[in-house]
Amino acid sequence: MASTKRVVKTIVGMVGIMGLGFGLWAAVTPNEAQMKKLAKELPRSSPQQRAERKHLNEQVMEILKEAAETNENVARRTWPWKK
């Protein structure tokens, strides 16, 4: 009888701890409106920053293409590369 009470208390305690954890997790998770607001504030959402990133990616791809076509050690070149 005592072991049954101990098992029941343990199960109730575990469920309580798990419920508390789930409740705290649900309390700190942002809702849909907050998620949309956060997404708008991300640095990548600005058109200017997207254009800058696109330009940088184009430069990197150009450098990689040039590096693939040469036998020179391109790691020793100064930045930005001059042709």
N, C-alpha and C positions, 0 to 999 in steps of 0.2 A: 504494500500500500504506500509506504514511504517513497519507494522508487518511482511509482507512478506519479506521485505529486511532484517529485523532482523533475521528471521528464516533462510534465505539463508546464511547470514553471520555466524550465529551460526553453521550451518551444515558444511560450508566450513572450519570454524575454527576447529571444532572437527575432520574433516577428515584430516586437515593439521597436527594437534597434533598427531593423530594416525599414520599418514604417517611418521612423524618425529621419533616417538617412534619405529616403525617398521624398519625404516632405520638405526637407531642407534643400534638396536638389531641385525640386519643382519651384521652390520659392525664389531661388537665385537665377533660374533659367529665364532669359528674356522672352517676352511674348512676341507675336508676329510683328506688331507695330514697332517695337523696339529693335527687332532684327532688321527691318527695312530702313529704319533711321540709321542704324550702325552701318549698313551697306552703303548708304548714300554718303557717309562721311569717310569712307575708305579712300586712301590716296589715289587708287587706280580709277576711281569713278570720275575724276576731273578730265574733261576733254584735253586740256593743255598737258596734263601729266601723261595721258595716253599717247599723245603725239610725241612727247619727249621720249617715252619708252619705245615707241615704234622707230624713231630716228636712231636711238641707241642700238636697238636690235639690228637695224639695217647696217650700221657701222660694224657691229660685231660679225655679222654674216659676211660682209665684204672682207674683213680681216681674215676670217677663217678660209674664205675662198682663195685669197692671195697666199696664205700660209700653205695651203694644200698644193699650190702650183709652184712653189719654190723649194729649193733644197737648203736655203739659209735657215739658221736658227732664229726664228722669229721671236722667241722668248727674250732675246737680248736687245730687241729694238726698243726705242723710246716711245712713249705714248704722247700724243697721238702719232700714228704712223704717217710718214711722209713718203710719197712715191718718188 
